[in-house]
């Protein structure tokens, strides 16, 4: 692994390596998170040299750090205070900035990108503004830039963060939005000019996420004899697992073999388990919090319908929803909330159904329709598979991100 703190004491001048791009991201595999996976997948497919500065972790490192030409440098971020105008926050940014500048010298960094406006973008803004750092781009994911409903909670509830983000977005060469919806937020709420915006949707590994082989479809299902609705994602309010639980109360009489599988971990875990019990749904709900990629694939392959009826909570909005692509790659029909960027992850009426995530009755109607129409499930699942192969394979996703000049 690359060590930016090892120096040669030889008097012979050391040749600089080829020019490289620096990506600063607090979230990167094996740390869970859709944005980290997106960056990991696309950077593996770039032709140019990249150095990734990310947070340290105790988990086993991904193969790309062992086998790939990408250099991954892990240091403790320790950004307990992300505000850039207070002494503690400034100290923490300066500590990371020192590491970034050392990397710039040893790795011949000519360009940089930030995974988010705050905190990573603020680090690059400080570097460029006060220390002559490189030009930079910023990735935008939706939930961290949305200003609608900020006083009900969210990253931009802080006036300090809003000021920092405004400076970062103004100074960045380009902002790479994960959806048309995120780009729209940047234009309308932040006055980012259209010429600075690039829309690059996340993707999916269509060679890994595949339909179950015909011989396995009925012989090795996790849940034999059940009609399975699956949600994969962090257990948080915007994902609306609670709304699907509420809609089950009326559905179980019409679909006695119904099973709702909630796969993921997060801050709402205890609340969701309590709600499931209080609604009398213990026999119809299964929670899965620990699973590897192979087990995740099996969850997708063995479900009948994938559903995440996302909704906006305060300013917290779903930016895109990679899980919809993963389910579609496994030829599963999808149910998505009509909120944020998920409207771009599915095609309503062709690969899945859009619902109102604030109305359990809307979700229930979609589930019941898929239950009663197996041909519709099959046709939408196959259409979803075709779409992601043609439009969202990771190679295609990586090609949409501009190459540094």
C-alpha positions as CSV (number, residue, x, y, z in Angstrom):
1,X,0.0,0.0,0.0
2,X,1.2,3.5,-0.8
3,X,2.8,5.4,2.2
4,X,2.9,9.1,1.7
5,X,5.2,9.5,4.7
6,X,8.2,7.6,3.4
7,X,11.0,9.7,1.9
8,X,14.3,9.0,0.2
9,X,17.4,10.5,1.7
10,X,19.4,9.9,-1.5
11,X,21.0,12.9,-3.2
12,X,20.0,11.5,-6.6
13,X,16.9,13.3,-7.8
14,X,13.8,11.1,-7.7
15,X,11.7,11.0,-10.9
16,X,8.2,12.1,-10.4
17,X,5.5,9.5,-11.1
18,X,3.0,10.2,-13.9
19,X,0.4,12.9,-13.1
20,X,-2.4,11.6,-10.9
21,X,-5.9,12.6,-9.6
22,X,-6.6,12.8,-5.9
23,X,-10.0,11.7,-4.6
24,X,-10.8,12.7,-1.0
25,X,-13.6,10.6,0.5
26,X,-14.5,9.8,4.1
27,X,-16.6,6.8,3.0
28,X,-15.0,4.1,1.0
29,X,-15.2,0.3,1.1
30,X,-15.2,-1.7,3.3
31,X,-17.0,1.1,5.1
32,X,-20.6,0.6,4.0
33,X,-22.4,3.2,1.9
34,X,-23.8,3.6,-1.6
35,X,-21.6,6.7,-2.4
36,X,-18.5,4.8,-1.3
37,X,-19.3,1.9,-3.5
38,X,-20.1,4.1,-6.5
39,X,-16.7,5.8,-6.2
40,X,-14.9,2.5,-5.7
41,X,-16.5,1.0,-8.8
42,X,-15.9,3.8,-11.2
43,X,-12.3,4.6,-10.0
44,X,-11.3,1.0,-10.7
45,X,-12.4,1.5,-14.3
46,X,-10.6,4.8,-15.0
47,X,-7.5,4.8,-17.3
48,X,-5.8,7.6,-15.6
49,X,-3.8,7.2,-12.3
50,X,-5.7,7.9,-9.1
51,X,-4.8,8.3,-5.4
52,X,-7.6,7.9,-2.9
53,X,-7.4,9.6,0.5
54,X,-9.9,8.0,2.8
55,X,-10.7,7.2,6.4
56,X,-8.8,4.4,8.2
57,X,-10.7,1.2,9.2
58,X,-10.3,-2.1,11.0
59,X,-12.1,-4.3,8.5
60,X,-10.4,-6.4,5.9
61,X,-9.4,-4.2,2.9
62,X,-11.0,-4.7,-0.4
63,X,-9.1,-6.5,-3.2
64,X,-8.6,-3.2,-5.1
65,X,-6.2,-2.0,-2.5
66,X,-4.1,-5.2,-3.0
67,X,-4.5,-5.9,-6.7
68,X,-5.5,-2.7,-8.4
69,X,-3.3,0.1,-9.7
70,X,-5.3,2.5,-7.6
71,X,-3.4,3.8,-4.6
72,X,-5.5,4.0,-1.4
73,X,-4.1,6.0,1.5
74,X,-6.0,5.5,4.8
75,X,-5.6,8.1,7.7
76,X,-8.0,8.8,10.6
77,X,-10.4,11.6,9.4
78,X,-11.7,12.3,12.9
79,X,-14.0,15.0,11.7
80,X,-16.0,15.2,14.9
81,X,-16.6,18.9,14.0
82,X,-17.2,19.5,10.3
83,X,-17.8,23.2,10.7
84,X,-15.0,25.1,9.0
85,X,-15.2,28.4,10.9
86,X,-14.7,27.1,14.5
87,X,-11.2,26.4,16.0
88,X,-11.7,22.6,16.5
89,X,-13.1,22.1,13.0
90,X,-10.3,24.2,11.4
91,X,-7.7,22.3,13.2
92,X,-9.1,19.0,11.9
93,X,-9.2,20.2,8.4
94,X,-5.7,21.5,8.6
95,X,-4.5,18.2,9.8
96,X,-6.0,16.4,6.8
97,X,-4.8,19.2,4.5
98,X,-1.2,18.5,5.6
99,X,-1.6,14.9,4.5
100,X,-3.1,15.9,1.2
101,X,-0.3,18.3,0.4
102,X,2.3,15.6,1.1
103,X,0.5,13.3,-1.3
104,X,0.4,16.0,-3.9
105,X,4.2,16.2,-3.9
106,X,5.0,12.5,-3.7
107,X,2.2,11.4,-6.2
108,X,2.4,14.3,-8.6
109,X,-1.3,15.3,-8.1
110,X,-2.5,17.7,-10.8
111,X,-6.3,17.5,-10.1
112,X,-8.6,16.6,-7.2
113,X,-12.1,15.5,-6.5
114,X,-14.2,15.6,-3.4
115,X,-16.8,13.0,-2.6
116,X,-19.2,15.6,-1.1
117,X,-19.4,19.4,-0.7
118,X,-18.9,19.1,3.1
119,X,-16.6,18.0,4.5
120,X,-14.3,16.8,1.7
121,X,-15.1,19.7,-0.7
122,X,-14.3,22.2,2.1
123,X,-10.8,20.6,2.5
124,X,-10.1,21.1,-1.3
125,X,-11.5,24.7,-1.2
126,X,-9.1,25.6,1.7
127,X,-6.2,24.1,-0.2
128,X,-7.0,25.8,-3.5
129,X,-7.9,29.2,-2.0
130,X,-5.1,29.7,0.5
131,X,-2.3,27.3,-0.5
132,X,-2.5,27.2,-4.3
133,X,-4.0,23.7,-4.4
134,X,-5.2,22.0,-7.6
135,X,-8.5,22.6,-9.4
136,X,-11.2,20.3,-8.2
137,X,-14.6,18.7,-8.9
138,X,-17.2,17.8,-6.4
139,X,-19.7,14.8,-6.4
140,X,-23.3,15.6,-5.3
141,X,-25.6,12.8,-4.1
142,X,-28.9,14.7,-3.3
143,X,-29.5,14.4,0.4
144,X,-26.5,16.5,1.4
145,X,-27.3,19.4,-0.8
146,X,-31.1,19.6,-0.5
147,X,-32.3,22.9,1.1
148,X,-36.0,22.1,1.2
149,X,-37.1,21.2,4.7
150,X,-33.7,21.9,6.3
151,X,-35.2,23.3,9.5
152,X,-36.7,19.8,10.1
153,X,-33.2,18.4,10.1
154,X,-30.4,17.6,7.7
155,X,-26.8,18.4,6.8
156,X,-27.6,21.9,5.6
157,X,-29.6,22.8,8.7
158,X,-26.4,24.5,9.8
159,X,-25.9,28.0,8.5
160,X,-22.1,27.4,8.7
161,X,-22.4,24.3,6.4
162,X,-24.6,26.2,3.9
163,X,-21.9,29.0,3.7
164,X,-19.2,26.4,3.3
165,X,-21.1,24.5,0.6
166,X,-21.8,27.8,-1.3
167,X,-18.1,28.6,-1.4
168,X,-17.2,25.1,-2.5
169,X,-19.8,24.9,-5.3
170,X,-18.7,28.3,-6.6
171,X,-15.0,27.3,-6.7
172,X,-15.4,23.8,-8.1
173,X,-14.7,23.3,-11.8
174,X,-17.6,20.9,-12.1
175,X,-20.2,19.3,-9.9
176,X,-20.9,15.7,-10.8
177,X,-24.6,15.0,-9.8
178,X,-25.8,11.4,-9.4
179,X,-29.2,12.1,-11.0
180,X,-31.1,14.7,-12.9
181,X,-33.0,15.4,-9.7
182,X,-29.7,16.3,-7.8
183,X,-28.6,18.5,-10.7
184,X,-32.0,20.3,-10.5
185,X,-31.5,20.9,-6.8
186,X,-28.1,22.4,-7.6
187,X,-29.5,24.7,-10.2
188,X,-32.6,25.9,-8.4
189,X,-31.4,26.0,-4.8
190,X,-27.7,26.8,-5.2
191,X,-27.7,28.8,-8.5
192,X,-25.0,26.5,-10.0
193,X,-24.8,27.3,-13.7
194,X,-25.7,24.5,-16.1
195,X,-22.3,24.4,-17.8
196,X,-20.7,23.3,-14.5
197,X,-23.1,20.4,-14.0
198,X,-22.4,16.8,-15.1
199,X,-25.0,14.1,-14.5
200,X,-23.5,10.6,-14.0
201,X,-25.8,8.0,-12.5
202,X,-24.4,5.2,-10.4
203,X,-24.3,1.8,-11.9
204,X,-24.4,-1.9,-11.1
205,X,-22.2,-4.9,-11.7
206,X,-24.4,-6.8,-14.2
207,X,-22.0,-9.8,-14.3
208,X,-22.4,-10.3,-10.6
209,X,-26.0,-9.3,-10.0
210,X,-27.8,-11.7,-12.3
211,X,-31.0,-13.7,-12.2
212,X,-30.9,-17.1,-10.5
213,X,-29.9,-19.9,-12.8
214,X,-33.1,-21.9,-13.9
215,X,-32.1,-25.0,-11.9
216,X,-31.8,-22.9,-8.7
217,X,-34.9,-20.9,-8.8
218,X,-37.1,-23.3,-6.9
219,X,-34.6,-25.7,-5.4
220,X,-32.7,-23.5,-3.0
221,X,-34.9,-20.5,-2.0
222,X,-34.4,-19.0,1.4
223,X,-38.2,-18.8,1.9
224,X,-40.0,-21.7,0.3
225,X,-43.7,-21.1,-0.3
226,X,-43.7,-17.5,0.7
227,X,-44.4,-14.4,-1.4
228,X,-41.4,-12.3,-0.6
229,X,-41.1,-8.5,-0.6
230,X,-37.6,-7.3,0.0
231,X,-36.1,-4.0,1.0
232,X,-32.3,-3.6,1.1
233,X,-30.8,-0.4,2.5
234,X,-29.9,1.5,5.6
235,X,-32.6,1.5,8.3
236,X,-33.4,5.1,8.3
237,X,-36.6,7.1,8.1
238,X,-36.3,8.2,4.4
239,X,-36.2,4.6,3.3
240,X,-39.7,4.1,4.6
241,X,-39.5,0.5,5.9
242,X,-42.0,1.6,8.5
243,X,-44.6,2.5,5.8
244,X,-44.3,-0.9,4.2
245,X,-44.8,-2.5,7.7
246,X,-48.0,-0.4,8.1
247,X,-49.3,-1.5,4.7
248,X,-48.9,-5.2,5.6
249,X,-51.6,-5.0,8.3
250,X,-54.3,-5.0,5.6
251,X,-52.3,-7.2,3.1
252,X,-51.8,-10.3,5.1
253,X,-55.4,-11.3,4.9
254,X,-55.2,-11.0,1.1
255,X,-51.7,-12.6,0.8
256,X,-51.5,-15.1,3.7
257,X,-48.1,-16.3,2.4
258,X,-46.6,-12.8,2.4
259,X,-43.2,-12.3,4.0
260,X,-41.5,-8.9,4.2
261,X,-37.7,-9.1,4.5
262,X,-35.8,-6.0,5.8
263,X,-32.1,-6.3,5.0
264,X,-29.8,-3.7,6.4
265,X,-28.7,-2.0,9.6
266,X,-29.1,1.5,10.9
267,X,-30.5,3.9,13.5
268,X,-34.1,2.8,13.0
269,X,-33.5,-0.9,13.7
270,X,-35.0,-1.0,17.2
271,X,-37.9,1.2,16.2
272,X,-38.8,-0.9,13.2
273,X,-38.6,-4.2,15.2
274,X,-40.9,-2.6,17.9
275,X,-43.3,-1.4,15.2
276,X,-43.4,-4.9,13.6
277,X,-44.2,-6.5,16.9
278,X,-46.8,-3.9,17.9
279,X,-48.6,-4.4,14.6
280,X,-48.8,-8.2,15.2
281,X,-46.5,-8.9,12.2
282,X,-43.9,-11.1,13.7
283,X,-44.9,-14.1,11.5
284,X,-44.7,-11.9,8.4
285,X,-41.4,-10.0,8.9
286,X,-37.8,-11.0,8.9
287,X,-34.8,-8.8,9.7
288,X,-31.4,-9.4,8.3
289,X,-28.6,-7.2,9.4
290,X,-25.4,-9.1,8.5
291,X,-24.8,-10.4,5.0
292,X,-21.9,-10.5,2.5
293,X,-22.2,-9.8,-1.2
294,X,-23.0,-13.4,-2.1
295,X,-25.7,-13.5,0.4
296,X,-27.1,-10.2,-0.8
297,X,-27.2,-11.6,-4.3
298,X,-29.2,-14.6,-3.0
299,X,-31.6,-12.2,-1.3
300,X,-32.3,-10.4,-4.5
301,X,-32.6,-13.7,-6.5
302,X,-35.0,-15.3,-4.0
303,X,-37.4,-12.4,-3.5
304,X,-40.5,-11.9,-5.6
305,X,-40.6,-8.1,-5.5
306,X,-38.1,-5.4,-4.4
307,X,-39.6,-2.4,-2.7
308,X,-38.2,0.7,-1.2
309,X,-41.0,3.3,-0.9
310,X,-38.6,6.2,-0.1
311,X,-39.9,9.6,1.0
312,X,-38.4,12.9,1.9
313,X,-37.9,13.6,5.6
314,X,-36.9,17.2,6.3
315,X,-34.2,17.8,3.7
316,X,-33.2,14.1,3.7
317,X,-34.0,12.8,0.2
318,X,-33.0,9.7,-1.8
319,X,-30.5,10.9,-4.4
320,X,-30.8,7.9,-6.7
321,X,-31.0,4.4,-5.2
322,X,-28.4,1.9,-6.5
323,X,-30.4,-0.9,-4.8
324,X,-33.1,-0.5,-7.5
325,X,-30.4,-1.3,-10.2
326,X,-29.2,-4.3,-8.2
327,X,-32.7,-5.7,-7.9
328,X,-33.4,-5.0,-11.6
329,X,-30.1,-6.7,-12.6
330,X,-31.5,-9.8,-10.9
331,X,-34.7,-9.5,-13.0
332,X,-36.9,-8.4,-10.1
333,X,-39.7,-5.9,-10.5
334,X,-39.4,-2.9,-8.2
335,X,-41.5,-0.6,-6.2
336,X,-40.0,2.9,-5.5
337,X,-41.2,6.0,-3.8
338,X,-42.0,9.0,-6.0
339,X,-39.4,11.2,-4.3
340,X,-35.9,12.4,-5.1
341,X,-33.8,10.7,-7.8
342,X,-35.4,7.2,-7.6
343,X,-37.8,8.2,-10.4
344,X,-34.7,7.8,-12.6
345,X,-33.6,4.5,-11.2
346,X,-36.8,2.8,-12.5
347,X,-39.2,3.3,-15.4
348,X,-42.7,3.6,-14.0
349,X,-45.0,1.0,-15.6
350,X,-42.1,-0.7,-17.5
351,X,-39.6,-1.9,-14.9
352,X,-41.5,-1.1,-11.8
353,X,-44.1,1.0,-10.1
354,X,-43.8,4.4,-8.4
355,X,-45.8,4.9,-5.2
356,X,-46.4,7.6,-2.6
357,X,-44.1,6.6,0.2
358,X,-46.2,8.7,2.7
359,X,-49.3,6.5,2.0
360,X,-49.3,2.9,3.0
361,X,-52.4,2.3,0.9
362,X,-50.4,3.3,-2.2
363,X,-47.6,0.8,-1.4
364,X,-50.2,-1.9,-0.6
365,X,-51.9,-1.5,-4.0
366,X,-48.6,-2.0,-5.8
367,X,-47.6,-5.1,-3.8
368,X,-51.1,-6.6,-4.4
369,X,-50.9,-5.9,-8.1
370,X,-47.6,-7.7,-8.4
371,X,-49.0,-10.6,-6.4
372,X,-52.1,-11.0,-8.5
373,X,-50.2,-10.6,-11.9
374,X,-47.2,-13.0,-12.1
375,X,-46.8,-12.2,-15.8
376,X,-46.4,-8.5,-14.9
377,X,-43.7,-9.4,-12.4
378,X,-41.9,-11.5,-15.0
379,X,-42.2,-8.9,-17.8
380,X,-41.1,-5.9,-15.6
381,X,-38.2,-7.9,-14.2
382,X,-36.9,-8.8,-17.6
383,X,-37.3,-5.3,-18.8
384,X,-35.4,-4.0,-15.8
385,X,-32.6,-6.4,-16.5
386,X,-32.3,-5.3,-20.1
387,X,-32.3,-1.7,-19.1
388,X,-29.5,-1.9,-16.5
389,X,-27.3,-4.0,-18.9
390,X,-27.7,-1.4,-21.7
391,X,-27.6,1.8,-19.6
392,X,-26.1,1.2,-16.1
393,X,-23.3,-1.3,-16.2
394,X,-20.3,0.1,-14.2
395,X,-18.2,0.5,-17.3
396,X,-21.0,2.8,-18.8
397,X,-21.3,4.7,-15.5
398,X,-17.5,5.3,-15.3
399,X,-17.5,6.7,-18.9
400,X,-19.9,9.4,-17.9
401,X,-17.5,11.0,-15.4
402,X,-15.2,13.6,-17.1
403,X,-11.6,12.8,-17.4
404,X,-9.3,15.4,-15.8
405,X,-7.7,17.8,-18.3
